[in-house]
Each structure stands twice: as C-alpha cells, then as structure tokens.
Amino acid sequence: MIFVQRRPIYPLIMRLHDFLRGHLKGPILIFNNNSNSSESKFSELTSQAVGRRRFLAGATGIFALATLTACGAEVAPAAVPAEPTADKTVPGTPEEALNALKEGNARFVAGQMTHPHQNAETREEVAGHQAPWALVHGCVDSRVSPEIVFDQGIGDLFVTRTAGNVLDDTLVGSMEFAVSAPYSVPVLVILGHTACGAVTGTVKALKDDPKNPSLPGEMNDFAQEIAPVARKVAEHGTETEHIDAVVRANTVAVAQGLLKRSAIVRKAVEEGKTKVVAAVYNLETGTVDWEVAA
C-alpha cells in the first residue's frame, strides 16, 4: 500500500495511473489533506500483479516522485552551464595592455561588462600557473576594485592596494616581482580616485597642524607619505576640487617615486618592457582618467 499526498501536481500522479495498474499489486491510496471533510477521502486503484523485474525497473522513479510530492517539493530549475572560457589573448606590450584596460573600463562605464575569465573552467586552468599582464596599485577604497573597474577576471591582473595608494618597501618589492620573469607584466598602473578618504584625512590634518600633521595610530604612516605632496598643491575652488587636485598630484608622485625607488622597475621601463602609468578613477562616473598631471 502506498500513500500519496495530494498536492498541486496531483494530475501528474494520476497520469501514472496506467503504469501503476500494470505494475503494482494491491491498493494505492491517494490522500487529500486539503479536504474540509473530517473524513479522509481515498481513491483505490487495484491491478493485477506482474513480474518483480518489471516492477523494479519502473517503480523506483514513481516512489521518488511520490515522495517529492508528499513533501510538497518544488521542481528544481535546470542548472545553468558555465560560460565557456574564451580564447585568452594576453597583451604583450605596454600599448596592448593599456588598450585592454581602457576597453574594459569603457565596458564598465557603459554597463556592458563581459566578466571575462570568471568561471570554474578558468579557475581550474590557472590553478597551476598564472599569467597576469598588468599590475594595478590602487587605494583600499571598497568602491574601486580593479578587476571590476577594468572588467577583467581570474589571473588577468596583479593587484596591490593601500590607503591613498602610497608605497612602502614591501609593495615596491611586489611590483618588482611583477615586472620580473616569468611574469614581466608590460604595465604598472598607479590608480588614485576622487574623494579619497586618506587624502581627505591628511589635508584636514594639515589644516589642524601645518607643521606636524598626524592621524591616529598606524594611519599616520600614509599621512606622512601624502602630506609633502599636499603641501605643494595650492588651495583653489571648492574643498572637493582641492581634494581631487591633491589626489592627482599624489598619484603622479607615487608613480614617480616608484621609478626612483626601484632599480628593477626603472630598468624594465628603460628597456621598453614595461610602463608606469598614473591614472585617476572617478567615483561618480566610473571613468578612468589616463591624462593625469599634478
């Protein structure tokens, strides 16, 4: 005897009536728990018995369906196949790498992102070896994620980030790692952004104490890096405009400072193997300005 609870797919169960009649021996009771009657209503189906082998071949599926029906389970949607990994053409020159970043940012701004190399197949492909073609050094700001801003995927970019996109020895070493074999990335982007909190905090600290600006705790480290640049930027326009002017000047200063601090990066640039570029991301428009001047 089998009890099947009546649910919205009850008609489907009833379409199995013929199968049950031909393969099961004994009554099958269909229980309706939606009835207002105090007595349960039963429909009895009887049939003649057939061989055990035929029953086992078909009844397993029926039992599974009946169980799902009794539990009121929904039919699961079909799984969406992973997007195939497109042929990956890795930029090999500074110009090709910059063009790839600019094209990706244009897609991001237009809302037409392709999300390349962001599937399980790519994850498995790069698990044993990576071949990034650019390094982006930006701010820790949560609104400026390089892989999103430039519409790139797994294994495309080296990414380093600090508040105010300032440098320290560890970061310079990371960039040297990126421009060295086997990676030899053809472009290093120093990416500042409008309304930077680290720059804003430093500018305010300078107003409070022009000679010795400071921020609490270890945040004072990035303030000491940004303050010398901020002092050189004359105040003009609104406070927002002044902050953004300092952002631009700081981004250029970081790019220049990298070349001064690292003989390895400088050599790669001199040999034409890589290029260091300063750029600024606009939080409101999503665009990246590649023509940055202090």
N, C-alpha and C positions, 0 to 999 in steps of 0.2 A: 504493500500500500504506500502511495506517495501523496504527500500533502503539498499543494502549490498555492501560495497566497495570491489572491487576485490583485493585480496592480495595473497601471496604465498599459502595459504591454500584454495584457490578458489575451487580446485577439491573436497575438503571435503564438501563445501557448496553445490556443485552440486549433491553430493551423497544424499543430503537431498531432492532432487527434488521430489522423490516419496512421502515422508512424507508431503511435502508442498501441493502437488497436492491433497492429500487425506484429508487435514485438514484445509486448508485456503480458504477463498472465496475472489476473487478479484486478481488483478495482483500483481506479485512480480518482482521488477525491480532490476537487478544486474548491479551496476555502475562500469565501468572500468576507473579509473583515470590514468592508465598508457598508454592510447591510445594517439597516436600522432595526431589523428584526432581532428579538432576543435569542432566536434560534439560528445557528449557523446553517447556511444553505450549501448543500452538496450536490454535485453532479457526478454521477457514477458512470464510468466508462469501463466496459468489460470487453475482453477479447480472448481469442484462443492463444494458447502458448505456442511458441516456436522454439527453434534450437537455441541453445545457450550461446553459440558463437555469434549468431546474427544479433542477438540482444546486446552482447558486449560491444560489438562493432559500432552500434549506433546510440545505445542508451547513455554512454558516458557524456556525450555532448548535451543530451537532454537534461541529465541530472545537473550539469553545471549551469545551464540556462535557468533551470527551475530554481536553483539555489540563489542566483543573482536576482531573479525576480522576487523571491521571497524576501530578500533583504532590501528590496527597493533600489538596487544599484542602478546608476546611470551607465549608459554605454560610453566607454572611454573613447575620446577622439583619437583619430589616427595620428601617429607620431609624425612630426614634420621632419623630413630628411634634412641632414646638414647640408648647408650650401657648399657646393664643390669648391675646392681651392683653385683659384685662378692661377694661370701661369705667372710666376713671380719674376718680373724683370727687375733686377736690383740696380739702382742708379750707381754708376761707376765714377762719375766726375762731379766736381762741386756744382757745376751748372745743372746737371741732371738731377742731383739731389735737391737743390733749391727749387727747381721746377716741380718736382714731385711734392714737396712740402706746400708750395704755393697752390698747386692744383687741389691738394687735399683740403687746404683751408678754404678755397673757393667753394668746394662741395659743402663743407661745414656751414659756411655763411648762407648758402642757398638752400640749406635744408635737404640736400640731395646726397647725403653720405652713403658710401658703398660698404663701409665697415669691412675692408679687406682683411684677409688672413685672421679672422676671428671665429674660427670653428674648431671642432675637435680634430679634424684632419691636419690642420696647420699645427695645432698644439703637439700632435704626435710627430710631425715632420721635424719640428725644431727642437724636440726634446734632447736630441743628441748633439746638435750643433746649431749655433745661431750665426746669422749673417746680417746684422744691422747695418744700415747705410747712412745713418746720421745720428748725432748726439744733440739733444736739446737740453740745455740747462736753464731751468725756469724757477719761478717762485713756488713756494709751498701752497699758495692760494688754491683752494678747492675748485675754483671756477676756471682754472687754466690747466687742464690736463692735456699734455702734448699729443697723446695718441688720439684724443677726441678732436682737439682743435685742428689737427692736421689729417684727420681721418685715416689713421694708419692702424696696424694690427700687431699681432704677436710676432716678435722677432724683427720688427722693422726699425725700431729706434732704441738707442741708449737714452736713458732719461736720468738726469740728476736735478735735484731741487733743494733750494734753501730759501728762507725768508729774505726777500729783497734780491734774490738770485746773486748773492755775494759769493766770493770764493774763499776756500781755505786750502791747506796743503792736501788734504785727503781728496777733495774734489778735483784739484788740479791733477793729482795722480790718476784719478778715474778718467779724466779726459785724455791723459797721455796713454792710458790703456786702450782707449777707444781708437786713437789715431795710429796705434802701433799694430804690427802684424799679430794675428791673422786678419784683424778687422779693418784697419786702415780706413775708417769712415771718411768720406770726402767732404763733410761739412759739420761744423760745430756751431750751433745757434745759441746765442745768449738771449733769452726771451724774458723781457720785462713785461709789465702790464699796467694799464691805467688804474688809478686809485689804489695803488699798492699800500697795504697796511704797514709794512715795515718802513717804507719811505715816509709815510704819513707820521708814524710814531717818531721817527728820527727828526723830521722837520719840526715837530712840536717840541721835542726835547731841546733843539737848538734855540727855539724861541724862549724857552724857560731858562736856559743856561748856555748862552752862545759860546763860552769858552770851554765848558766841560759838559756837553750833553750826555745824558746817560738814560738807559732803560733798565728795568728791574732784572736781576738775575743774569742768566746767560744771554738774554736778549740784547744785552749791551754789546755783545760781540758784533752783531750785524749793524748796530747803530754806529759803532766806531768805524765800520767799513763805509757806510753811506754818508756819514757826516761831512768828511772832507769834500765830497762831490757836491753835496747840498749847499755848502758854504759858497761855492763858486757860481751858483745859479741865482741870478738876481730875481727878486720877487717882482712879479708882474701879473696883471689880470686878477682873476679870482683865485681863491685858495686852491680850488680843484685844478685850475690851469697851472698854478705854480707846482703843485704836487706832481702833475704829469710831466712838467718840464724837468723836474728832478729825476723822475723815473727814466726819462730818455737819456739824460746825462749819465745816470748811474749805469744803465745798460751798456752804453758805449764805453764807460770807464772799466767795466768788468771785462768786456771783450779785449780792450787794450791791455788791461792788467794781466790777462791770461797769456798773451803773447810775450809780455815782459818776464813773467814768472817761469814759463816753461820753455826750455830749450828744445824739448822734443816736439811740442806743438809748433813752435816757431819754425823748426827745420821742415816739418811736414808742409807748412804753408809756403815756405820759400821754394820748396821743390814742386809746388803746384799739386801736391797730393790731397790737400785739404784746404778749407777756407773757414775762417772765423767770421761770423756774421751777427751783428746786433739787430734785434727786432723788438717791436712792442705790440702786445696784444690788447685790443680794445674790448673791455668787458661788455660794453653795451651793444656793439655791432658784431662782435665776433671776428672782425678782420685783424690781420696781422700787418703792421706797417714795417716794410723792409727798408725804407729810406729813413733811417734814424740818424739824427745829428744832435749833438749836445746843445 
